Amino acid sequence: MQKKDINWGELGFGYQVTDKRFVSNYKNGAWDEGCLTEDANIVLNECAGVFQYAQTCFEGLKAYTTEDGRIVCFRPDLNAARMADSARRLEMPVYPEDRFVENVVETVRANAAWVPPFGSGATLYIRPYMFGSNPVIGVAPADEYQFRIFVTPVGPYFKGGVKPITIRVSDFDRAAPHGTGHIKAGLNYAMSLHAIVDAHKKGFDENMYLDPGTRTKVEETGGANFIFITRDGKLVTPKSDSILPSITRRSIMYVAEHYLDMEVEHREVYFDEVKDFAECGLCGTAAVISPVGKIVDHGKEILFPSGMEDMGPVTRKLYETLTGIQMGHLEAPEGWIKEIC
């Protein structure tokens, strides 16, 4: 198979059109078989449910070329399950989880020429998503839906290497108590846009959101979960009903315990204790782990001992172990790696 003529090492983290995408429609109470198409455009009625009442959810995962030349993706079954949870909460029909995984494989295989080669630092980003497609003017769920998957090659999230970022404690809430913070709904990300634009204007890389009920506990950022390392080398991850259950975070917890023999705690984390941690990071599909060097709380600075120049030593071990599993350097737990071709 001939790869696309792309300077893979110069790719940024952005979108470009690839050859094929998958489309399936829900009508009269059932999903059709779906198919691959070359058409990257979507034509909808002006009153479609997605436009009027934001009835949409999505997922994000990646395909990689391993050291031995295989194309694989990482834990797509968990993305399928999380999208099913999102759909239920938004009163959307669940797309069958087994078909989700099959369609991811089918779409990546059809775009195999776009999967960056091993060692390039680039990957193929996979975006499954679903939306209400028929006209809806009264406030109610749509009757018809479309499920789609597109892929696009992306470069490393951090050009020039990973550097610790500076974040601020936000005055905004990311999600309402008993709301939709625990699902991957498009509306959650729309809610975070003003806060992140404002943070960037003021010189910060990201926002730390506190719990909306008491504003005393750490939740997440607009698109990533937090991880903390204690001074005695323990991994701590915040727990809350309004935090998105990150697949990367769950994988890091397993890696910490079973590969690095670390003690792991998944619990409520009070903001007052953040100053006592040795290392801090954000985790998600795009960057795997983004180190945090400084948190600013309305002028008061928390500087982590790991500093502003590089990842902390424990965070780096977690990063290298997880990416080693994804890229085929290390043996993966059973079921984590889905081989595509």
C-alpha positions in Angstrom: 0.0 0.0 0.0 1.4 3.4 -1.0 1.2 6.1 1.7 0.0 9.6 0.8 2.8 12.0 -0.2 2.7 14.1 3.0 5.5 15.6 5.1 4.3 13.7 8.1 6.8 15.4 10.4 5.3 18.8 9.7 1.7 17.9 10.4 -0.1 20.1 12.9 -3.1 19.1 15.0 -5.7 20.0 12.5 -8.3 18.6 10.0 -7.8 17.6 6.4 -10.1 15.7 4.2 -9.3 12.0 3.7 -10.6 9.5 1.1 -13.6 7.8 2.9 -15.9 8.3 5.8 -18.7 6.1 7.2 -22.3 7.1 7.4 -25.4 5.3 8.9 -28.9 6.7 9.3 -31.5 6.0 11.9 -35.1 6.2 10.6 -38.4 4.5 11.6 -36.9 3.1 14.7 -33.8 1.4 13.2 -30.3 2.0 12.0 -29.6 1.1 8.4 -26.5 -0.9 7.4 -24.5 2.2 6.6 -21.7 2.6 4.0 -18.5 4.3 3.2 -18.7 7.4 1.1 -16.3 9.9 -0.6 -18.6 12.8 0.1 -17.3 14.9 3.1 -20.3 17.2 3.1 -23.5 17.0 5.1 -26.8 18.4 3.8 -29.5 19.0 6.5 -32.8 20.8 6.9 -32.5 24.3 8.5 -34.6 23.0 11.4 -32.6 19.8 12.1 -32.6 18.9 15.8 -28.8 19.3 16.0 -29.1 23.0 15.0 -32.0 23.9 17.2 -31.3 21.9 20.4 -27.7 20.7 20.2 -28.6 17.1 20.2 -25.2 15.7 19.3 -22.4 13.6 20.9 -19.1 12.5 19.7 -16.0 10.4 20.5 -12.3 10.7 19.8 -9.6 8.0 19.4 -6.5 7.3 17.3 -5.0 4.7 14.9 -1.2 4.1 15.0 1.4 2.4 13.0 3.3 0.1 15.3 7.1 -0.6 15.1 6.4 -3.9 13.2 4.3 -2.1 10.6 0.8 -3.0 11.8 -2.1 -0.5 11.9 -3.9 -0.6 15.2 -6.3 1.5 17.4 -6.5 1.8 21.1 -9.5 0.4 23.2 -12.3 1.3 20.7 -14.7 -0.8 22.7 -14.6 1.8 25.5 -15.3 4.6 23.1 -18.3 2.6 21.8 -19.6 2.1 25.4 -19.1 5.8 26.3 -21.0 6.9 23.1 -23.8 4.6 24.1 -24.0 6.3 27.5 -23.9 9.7 25.9 -26.8 8.7 23.5 -29.0 7.4 26.3 -28.5 10.7 28.4 -29.4 12.8 25.3 -32.5 10.6 24.4 -30.7 9.5 21.2 -30.8 5.9 19.8 -27.8 3.9 20.9 -25.6 2.9 18.0 -24.7 -0.8 18.5 -21.4 -1.1 20.2 -20.1 -4.0 18.1 -21.0 -2.2 14.9 -19.2 0.9 16.2 -16.0 -1.0 16.6 -16.5 -2.7 13.2 -17.1 0.6 11.5 -14.0 2.2 13.1 -11.9 -0.6 11.7 -13.6 -0.3 8.3 -13.1 3.4 8.1 -9.4 3.3 9.1 -8.8 0.4 6.7 -10.3 2.4 3.9 -8.0 5.3 4.7 -4.9 3.2 5.4 -2.8 5.4 3.1 -3.4 8.3 5.5 -2.1 6.5 8.6 1.2 8.1 9.4 4.3 5.8 9.5 5.9 4.7 12.7 8.4 7.2 14.1 6.9 10.2 12.4 5.3 11.5 15.6 2.0 11.6 13.8 -1.2 9.5 14.1 -4.6 9.1 12.5 -7.3 10.8 14.6 -10.7 9.1 14.5 -13.9 11.1 15.1 -17.2 9.1 15.5 -20.2 11.4 16.1 -24.0 11.4 16.0 -26.7 14.0 15.7 -30.4 14.7 15.3 -31.0 15.1 11.6 -34.8 15.7 11.0 -36.6 19.0 11.6 -37.5 19.7 15.2 -39.2 23.0 16.3 -40.8 22.0 19.6 -38.4 21.1 22.4 -38.2 17.3 22.0 -35.8 14.6 20.8 -35.4 14.2 17.1 -36.9 11.2 15.3 -34.1 10.7 12.9 -30.3 10.6 13.4 -27.1 10.2 11.5 -24.0 8.4 12.8 -20.7 9.2 11.1 -17.0 8.5 11.4 -14.3 10.6 9.7 -10.5 10.3 10.1 -7.7 12.8 9.6 -3.9 12.6 10.1 -2.6 14.8 12.9 0.8 15.7 14.1 1.9 15.7 17.8 -0.2 17.9 20.0 2.9 19.7 21.2 5.3 20.9 18.5 8.9 21.1 19.7 8.4 18.8 22.7 6.2 18.6 25.8 6.5 21.6 28.1 4.6 22.1 31.3 1.6 24.4 31.0 0.1 27.1 33.2 -3.5 26.9 34.1 -5.9 29.0 36.1 -8.8 28.2 38.5 -11.8 29.2 36.5 -14.7 31.3 37.8 -17.0 29.5 35.4 -18.5 26.1 35.9 -18.0 23.4 33.2 -21.1 21.4 34.0 -24.2 21.7 36.2 -24.8 19.4 39.2 -26.6 16.3 37.9 -26.1 17.6 34.4 -24.2 16.3 31.4 -20.6 16.6 32.5 -20.2 12.8 32.6 -21.0 12.3 28.9 -19.3 13.5 25.7 -22.0 15.9 24.5 -21.1 18.7 22.1 -22.9 21.2 24.3 -20.4 20.6 27.1 -17.6 21.8 24.8 -19.6 24.8 23.6 -20.0 25.8 27.3 -16.2 25.8 27.7 -15.3 27.9 24.7 -15.8 31.3 26.3 -13.7 30.2 29.3 -10.8 28.9 27.3 -10.7 32.0 25.0 -10.7 34.2 28.1 -8.0 32.1 29.7 -5.8 32.4 26.5 -6.3 36.2 26.4 -5.0 36.4 30.0 -1.9 34.3 29.3 -3.1 30.9 30.6 -3.1 27.6 28.7 -6.1 26.0 30.3 -8.8 26.2 33.0 -9.2 24.2 36.1 -12.9 23.7 36.8 -14.0 23.1 40.4 -17.1 21.2 41.3 -20.3 23.2 40.6 -21.9 22.4 43.9 -19.4 23.6 46.4 -16.5 24.8 44.3 -14.0 23.1 46.7 -13.1 20.0 44.7 -11.1 19.5 41.5 -13.1 18.4 38.5 -11.3 18.7 35.1 -10.5 21.1 32.3 -12.6 21.8 29.2 -11.3 18.6 27.5 -9.1 16.6 29.8 -9.0 14.8 33.2 -6.4 15.7 35.9 -3.8 13.3 37.3 -1.7 14.1 40.4 1.4 12.4 41.8 1.9 12.6 45.6 5.3 13.3 47.1 5.6 9.6 48.0 4.9 8.5 44.4 1.2 7.7 44.5 -1.2 8.4 41.6 -4.3 10.3 42.5 -7.2 11.0 40.1 -10.3 13.1 40.9 -13.6 11.4 41.2 -17.0 13.1 40.5 -20.3 12.3 38.8 -19.8 15.3 36.5 -16.3 14.4 35.2 -16.1 12.7 31.8 -14.8 9.1 32.3 -11.6 9.5 30.3 -10.4 6.4 28.6 -6.8 7.7 28.8 -7.2 8.3 32.5 -8.6 4.8 33.1 -5.7 3.3 31.1 -3.1 5.4 33.0 -4.5 4.1 36.3 -4.1 0.5 35.1 -0.6 1.2 33.8 0.4 2.8 37.1 -0.8 -0.1 39.2 0.0 -3.1 37.0 3.1 -2.0 35.1 4.8 0.5 37.5 3.6 -1.0 40.8 2.3 2.3 42.0 -0.5 2.8 44.5 -3.5 4.4 42.9 -6.4 6.4 44.4 -9.5 7.5 42.5 -11.3 9.8 44.9 -12.5 13.3 45.5 -9.6 15.7 45.4 -10.1 19.0 47.4 -8.5 22.0 45.9 -6.8 22.8 49.2 -4.6 19.7 48.9 -3.4 20.5 45.3 -0.4 22.5 46.7 0.9 19.4 48.4 1.2 17.2 45.2 4.6 16.7 43.6 3.4 16.5 40.0 0.3 17.4 38.0 -0.9 16.6 34.5 -3.8 16.6 32.1 -4.7 13.4 30.3 -6.7 12.8 27.1 -6.6 11.3 23.6 -4.8 14.2 21.9 -1.7 14.6 24.0 -1.9 11.5 26.2 -0.4 13.5 29.1 0.1 17.3 29.3 2.3 18.2 32.3 1.1 21.1 34.4 3.8 23.3 36.0 1.8 26.0 37.6 -1.8 26.6 38.7 -2.9 30.2 39.4 -5.8 30.8 41.8 -6.8 34.5 41.5 -3.2 35.7 41.8 -2.0 33.0 44.1 0.5 30.6 42.4 0.9 26.9 43.1 4.3 25.8 41.6 4.9 22.0 41.4 8.3 20.7 42.4 8.6 19.1 38.9 9.0 22.6 37.5 8.2 24.4 34.2 10.9 22.8 32.0 9.8 19.1 31.6 7.5 16.4 32.8 8.0 15.2 36.3 9.8 11.9 36.5 6.7 9.8 37.5 4.5 11.5 34.9 7.1 10.7 32.3 7.2 7.0 33.3 3.4 6.9 32.9 3.6 8.6 29.5 6.3 6.4 28.2 4.7 3.2 29.4 1.3 4.0 27.9 2.6 5.2 24.6 4.9 2.2 24.5 1.8 0.0 24.8 0.0 2.0 22.0 3.0 1.8 19.7 3.8 -1.8 20.2 7.0 -1.5 22.3 5.4 -3.1 25.3 3.0 -6.0 25.5 -0.6 -4.7 25.9 -3.2 -6.0 28.3 -5.7 -8.3 26.6 -8.2 -6.4 24.5 -6.5 -3.1 24.6 -5.2 -3.1 21.0 -7.5 -3.6 18.0 -5.6 -4.7 15.0 -6.9 -3.2 11.7 -4.4 -4.3 9.1 
